Amino acid sequence: MNTQSIADINEKVKKSSQFVQALLMETSKVIVGQKDLMEKLLVALLANGHILIEGVPGLAKTTAVKTLSQTLQTKFQRIQFTPDMLPADLTGTLIYDQKTGNFDVKKGPIFANIILADEINRAPAKVQSALLEAMQERQVTIGEKTLLLENPFLVLATQNPIEQEGTYPLPEAQVDRFMLKVKITYPAKAEEREILRRMSYTDKKIIVQPVVTPQDILTARETVDQVYIDGKIEEYIVNIVEATRHPDRYKLDDLTGLIQYGASPQASINLALASKAYAFLQGRGYVTPQDVKSIGTDVLRHRVITSYEAEAEEKTSEDLIQKIFDEVEVP
């Protein structure tokens, strides 16, 4: 691609990313710090992918997602997952109409633009799997009817760490539907003091204005699709993903035996898409290796399954992914 074409894409990125600053300004009224989380939420929104947020209770996971949804002029539904929930509570069901003798569809809360699936790992597997078709196909089947979901459609799920009591581990098939898995930690001391200053009132409501339309998001996605990704960067992405399956081919012999299952081709697709969205947020019309590194762990951490040997050595998937990024040659 020539320099002129990249300059044109850069210009498009500048125009269609103007809403980002306004959105971040609005969310910062409520969310203190958590810059990384807000950035990853926007990457998921721009790349048309779903995001799973993990952290201990009380870290404003739900608040961050709810605040983001308030800045968008879209339909928002919060679904609180519980152990006694049924799939129909999510997707909807057929109701018998005595007058007509027909079964009519009663749509469930999944029929919205932004879904906050709160504490998704508190629900049993059959409810978690009810999300599969909706997340992957952007449609829901109720009885004999298949209903399309609205566009944009985004699932933002939160979960407590699996070792917390009363939770169910998400099955691998479910986890793979999430483009990103983001882990959040405790705020810094200065940030926590600011949180205390803002939030320690018995009745204080902070009003967040909707500043982004669905059309803004769809236009931005069209621009993200045009963000230039060089052949060498594509090769780099494929090498990173292949190194999770065959570390020995990349002189990562010390990882052999530590990875039970490597990342699927879905990881390559999502890593490329997320890198383009990340470059868009930086105001660039092309992807750099640093973009791939910045978003790579969030794309791969839930797709690289560690072996018992790795657990015995107290190695996490993040440790192994970091080693791969450190060792695989950068273009």
Secondary structure, 3 states (H helix, E strand, C coil): CCHHHHHHHHHHHHHHCHHHHHHHHHHCCCCCCCHHHHHHHHHHHHCCCEEEEECCCCCCHHHHHHHHHHHECCCEEEEECCCCCCHHHHHEEEEEECCCCEEEEEECCCCCCEEEEECHHHCCHHHHHHHHHHHHHCEEEECCEEEECCCCCEEEEEECCCCCCCCCCCCHHHHCCEEEEEECCCCCHHHHHHHHHHHCCCCCCCCCCCCECHHHHHHHHHHHHHCECCHHHHHHHHHHHHHHHCHHHHCCHHHCCCEEECCCHHHHHHHHHHHHHHHHHCCCCECCHHHHHHHHHHHHCCCCEECHHHHHCCCCHHHHHHHHHHHCCCC
